[in-house]
Amino acid sequence: MSKRQQWAGWGQAQQHYLVEPRYLAGGGDLRHVGEFLRASGWKDIARSSGTMLAFDSPDQMVRVAYQPPGGWQVHGAAHGHQPAWQVTLTPQTPVEIVAGLTDALTKPRSAHAPNVWAPLTEKSWSMQQDDYFVAQSPDRHAVVQYVQPGGDGSQNHWWVGARNEHGPVWNAQATASTPLHLVQSLTTALADKEPVMRPLGHVPLSNRIRVTSVSVLPDQLGAWQQTRLSAARAAAWSRNWVSSHARTGAKASGYAKTR
């Protein structure tokens, strides 16, 4: 391709597809997760850790990593009354669902008590309770379970998965110690009925999905991405501002008491 042809193609609309349900849309672009963490002030440690993608939280208590063929690994260190926890997600987990969890890691915890099942029942997922607690999507292609295989609770865990006519597509497992507000953020993203966008050549071959063709200009894609990242940067700046002023206030208060 000549330089003239390359320049001419830069401003042309590109074929993309809106895919629903999102849990059958395929993996997507890893940058949807990684760039948000970077914009939120997380440290990129991919080169030093030898993984394709890896970020540590500012307090170094949580690590998010992606490495094929295993997929996503999210580790939380023990802290105070919170024991260590872990979430694993296989490679074809849609990045928008992964981001439901990882975006929540960058935000303050809600004052409301978390309810993992509420986002599902609100979207008409069916609930069953037999040996396990189970929620199933209306099309029966996605499932959330709280698995209790033993009496002592040591092996209890959350299991989330989706399948199409070809078989299992992806799954995620979270230890029982995973903070419930994070699991709720995951189920919220899972049940979201908003379609997700995939470029030409990245739409799964399945008759279980609904696809809408759209033409998108490159600068439109860039603008949408920047809106998401700008929100992350603004939130990170706000947190840093509040934290720094809280420290300054504490120091001033301590100084006043010593006088």
Protein Blocks (a to p, Z undefined) as FASTA:
>chain_A
ZZklmmmmmmpccdddddddfklnonbjfklmmmmmmmnopacfklmnopabdcddfklp
accddddfkbpadddddehjbccddddddfklcfklmmmmmmmmmpccdfbdcdfklmmm
mnopacdddfbccdddfklpaccddddfbfnommgccddddddfkbcfbdcdddfklcfk
lmmmmmmmmmpmbdcdddehiaccdfkbccddddddfklmmmmmmmmmmmmmmmmmmmmm
mmmmmmmmmmmmmmmmmZZ
